[in-house]
Amino acid sequence: MIDCNRVPGTEGSMPEVADGTRVPGNIGLSPEDREQRRIKLFEPYHRAIRKRMTAMAEDGRSPVIVALHSFTPMMQDKGTPRPIEALRGDSALTIGDNEPYSGRDGGYSLYEHPEAAGHPHIGVEFRQDLVATREGAHKWARVFGNALEIAVSSLTL
């Protein structure tokens, strides 16, 4: 595997160990293997994003890019819980800024595409145990979708 949100060749791009868990398919990769993954997986992914953004721009639309990710409730290699602080208007929710580390560390997609073109964007991570079931996924799709709709409606595009 290759993480399409990491710069190819960096530590997090094809880690042998991720969050304390061995990734057998990434162990002992040759430089040629790594390059093949970049060509076959990473490049088509980013090419598709660029193509979609270009098509929208040609139609006179400004894209709003949403990068969705998920994370484990606890960092296994550090034994650190990952708190989530408040979706700022709903006191029933706990939302935060990628703790214990910043999502800006090592990211690629949001820098490469919307930031470079000056488009609005957001990176969001959902705790895996909260979206593991159909009911949980639907609940968080509603919660986030409603908040996103309000945020996007206030943009001047």
URPETA-V170021 format. One record per run of one state. SS is the DSSP state (alpha for helix, beta for strand, coil for the rest). FROM is the first residue (numbers start at 0). TO is the last residue. If there is no record, write none. Layout:
ss=<SS | SS>
from=<FROM | FROM>
to=<TO | TO>
This chain:
ss=<coil | beta | coil | beta | coil | alpha | coil | alpha | coil | beta | coil | beta | coil | beta | coil | alpha | coil | beta | alpha | coil | alpha | coil>
from=<0 | 16 | 18 | 20 | 22 | 23 | 26 | 30 | 58 | 64 | 71 | 73 | 75 | 79 | 81 | 108 | 117 | 120 | 127 | 130 | 133 | 153>
to=<15 | 17 | 19 | 21 | 22 | 25 | 29 | 57 | 63 | 70 | 72 | 74 | 78 | 80 | 107 | 116 | 119 | 126 | 129 | 132 | 152 | 156>
